[in-house]
Each structure stands twice: as C-alpha cells, then as structure tokens.
C-alpha cells in the first residue's frame, strides 16, 4: 500500500457564463460598473480591474445559481455579449403540436404564454372545496 502512487487530477470548474470579448464592452462608457456584475445574486462576477472596457471576470463559477439575472441585465445579451450555459438536464424543450415549432428554455424570443386554462381549471382543488 505504501509503494503505490496516487494521482489526483484537479477538477476544472464548469464554465457556466461565457463572455464574447468582441461584443462585451463592460458597459464602460455608460455605467461605472457592468450591469451583469450589479445583477449577480451570488457575487461571482467582478469588473475587469485591468481594463474597464473588457468583459467582467468570473470568479467561483461553481457557486452560480443559474438564475440568469446577469444575462437579462446585460444590454447586449441579444448580440451575444454574455451567454449562460445551462446544464443539459435543465434545458427542457417542447414542440407545439399545431405548427410543429420547437422551443427551448433560454431562447432569445420565447413564445407568448398560453392563456387557455387547463382542463380542470386553474385551481381544481379550490373548486372542489367550494362545491362542498
């Protein structure tokens, strides 16, 4: 047992948030601090200390709660400045039967919500209590 060598591979954190440096300007001329940094609930984004016109720095990516506030706060998110890489188990997809359109969570232009109530009503357990 003492003669065996053990090798440990360092764990690389998942890259949950990606910035495109060609698009992201760190909100430099308009704001003091990037909006994504202000919106982050977990405080894992820092403004770039070397050049304010570059994307923020991601620290502690494993602590990201994947809420997407940073993406929604970014004024250039639709141009691709920031991207949230959702884990594959959290990317539900669905298909509209009538048109055959495919949708996924996080798409840029989601469909409008369906206002039609479900077959049993919005709150079927409340209706059952009222009927008694």
N, C-alpha and C positions, 0 to 999 in steps of 0.2 A: 504494500500500500504506500509506503513512504517513497518508493522508487518511481511511482507513476507521476507523470507531469500532467497538470491540469491547465487547460487553456480556456480563457474567458474572452468571449467576443463582446465588445461594447455594444450596447443597444443604441441604435440610432433613433432619435425621435421621429415621429411621423411629421411630415410637412403638411400641416392642416391648412395653413394660409400661405398663398403664393402671391407675390407682387410682381408686376411687369415693370421693370425699370424704364422701359421706353415710354410707358403711358403715365405711370405714377410720378407726380412731381412733389409729393409730400405735402400737398396743399400749401406750398411755400409762399407764393406772393399774396395769397388771400387770407390765410389764417396763421396764427402763431404756432399752433400745434396741429398735426394732421387730425382730421375728424375721426378716422378709424381708431386712433390712439385714445381720443376722448370717449368714444363709444364703447370701448372694450370693457366688459364687466370684470374680467379676470386679471386685468393689468398685465397682459403678456406682450403688449406692443409698446415700443419706445420710439420716440422721434430719433431720426438718424443724427448722432452727435457730430459727425464729421462734415456732412453736407445736408442742409435742410431741404434742398431740392431733390433729394433721393428718397426712395421708399423707407418706411419705418423698419425697425429691426424687431424680429420676432424672438422673444426670449421665453423659455419654458413652454414650448409648444404642446407638451403633454397635458398641461393644465387648461387647455382650451375647452370650453364647454360646448362649442359648436353651435352657438346661438345665432350667429350670422349678423350681429349688430354692426360689426366693423364693415361688412360688405354693404349693408344698407345705408350706412352713414357716408360712405365714400361717394363723392360727386362724379367720379369717373369709373364707377364699377361696371357700367354697361359697356364702356370702351375696353374693359379688360384690365384695369389697373390693379384690382385685387380679386382674388378667386379663393373661395372656400372649398377645399377638397373634402366633401362629405364622405364619411365611411360608407362602404358599399352596402352595409346592412341598413343604413338609414336613408337610402335613396329609393323610396318607393316610386314605382311607375304605374301608370294606368292608361287605359285606352277608352276613348269614347265610342260606344257601340254604333251610334247613328252615322258618324262621319269617318270613323277609323283613325282619328287623330291620336297621336301618342303624347303623353305629358309626363313630366318628372318634377320632383321637388327641386327647387332652386333654379328653374328655368327663367330666362330674362322676362318674358311676357306671359305670365300664367293666365289660364282661362278665368273668366269671371266665376264667382261662386254660384252654386246651384241653389236657387231659392225655393225649389219644389220641396214640400215637406215629405218625410219618409212615409211609408205605407201606414205605419201605426201612429203617426203623428210625431210632433217634436218631443213630447214628454208623455209617452204612453202610461207610465206608472202614475202620473198625477191624474190623468183622466180616469183611471181605474178607481182611485180613491174618491174622486168627486162623484162617481156614479153610485157609490155605496150609500 
